[in-house]
Amino acid sequence: MTSSFYNLHVFCCTNQRPETHPRGSCAARGSIKLRDYMKARAKELGLLGTRINSAGCLDRCELGPCVVVYPDGIWYRMENNEDIDAILEEHLRDGQPVKRLMLKVDE
């Protein structure tokens, strides 16, 4: 018998590259501060069964800061706390993906 500690996992790219790297990095665009806010806000909202994790490079560097929600497999770009609130409240709490923040499959 297996059990799951979490229903949803959110992986936030916090990869850091040198400032001169042509692809840039999510950390250089503020992803660590955004991840920290997301973790604190998820706790405030009481999102039990949801785990917010740091991730290395998610290979969407030019589009970052990026997060991916599993098991849904939905990718988002987040730029500010309002974007994070929308992801947490609309998607993780209410089950409705936030279309305006979703990355397209071919990006």
N, C-alpha and C positions, 0 to 999 in steps of 0.2 A: 504494500500500500504506500502510495506517495502522497505527500501533502505539499501545498504551496503556501509559502509565507506571504506572498504578494500576488495580487491579481494583475497589477499594472506595473511596468518598469519604464521609467523615463531615463534615457541616457543623454546626458548633456555633454557635448564636446567641449573639453577644456584643454585641447591640444595647444601647445605653445611652440611656435617656430621663430627663427630669427626674424627681426623686423624687416630685413632685406629680402626675405623669401618671396618669390613671385606669386605664390598662391595665398600668402597671408596665413592667418590662423584665427580660430574662434576666440582663443584667449586674448589675442591682441585687440579683438573687437568687444571685449568685456564679458565673455562668457562665464568667467569664474564668479564675478559679482552677481550676474543673472542667475547662475545655478544656486548660489547661496540664498538669494531671495526666494527662488522657487522652493527650496527645501524648507525654509522658514514658513513660507506662506502655505505650503501643503500641510504642514503641521497645524498651523492656525485654523485651517479649514477642516481639520479632522479627517483628512483623506486616508483613512485606514486601508491597508491592503495596497497602498501605492508606495513605490520605492523610487526615490530620485537619486540617480547615480552619476558620477563623473565618468566620462569615456575619453579614451584617446581619440585620435583622428577618425572621424566618421566619413572622410573623403568627400566632403561637400564644402571644402575650405572657402571657396569664393562666395558661397551663399550664406556663410555663418553670421552669427552664432546659430548653430543647429542643434536640434534635439530630435530624438526618435522615441515613439511610444510603442512598447510591446505589451501584449501580443498583437496589437492592432496594426503595427507596421506603418504608422503614420509619421511622416517627417514634417517638422516645422522649422521655420526661421523665427527667432525671437530677437527683438531689438531693445525692448524696454520692459519695465514692470507691468505695464498694461497688457502687453502681449502675453506675459506669463500668467497674469490673472485670467485672461481669456482661456488659455490652454487648461489651466487648473480647474476653473469653474465650469466652462462649457464642455470640454472634452472629458477630463478625468472624473469630475463630479457628476455631470449631467449626461455624459455619453454621446455628446454631439461634437464631432470634429469641427475645428475652427478653420473653415475653408480659406479665409483671407490670409492665413498664416502658413498654410500647407505648401510644401515644396511639390512641384510637379514631378512625376515619375521620370521624365527625361532630363531633369536638371542635374 
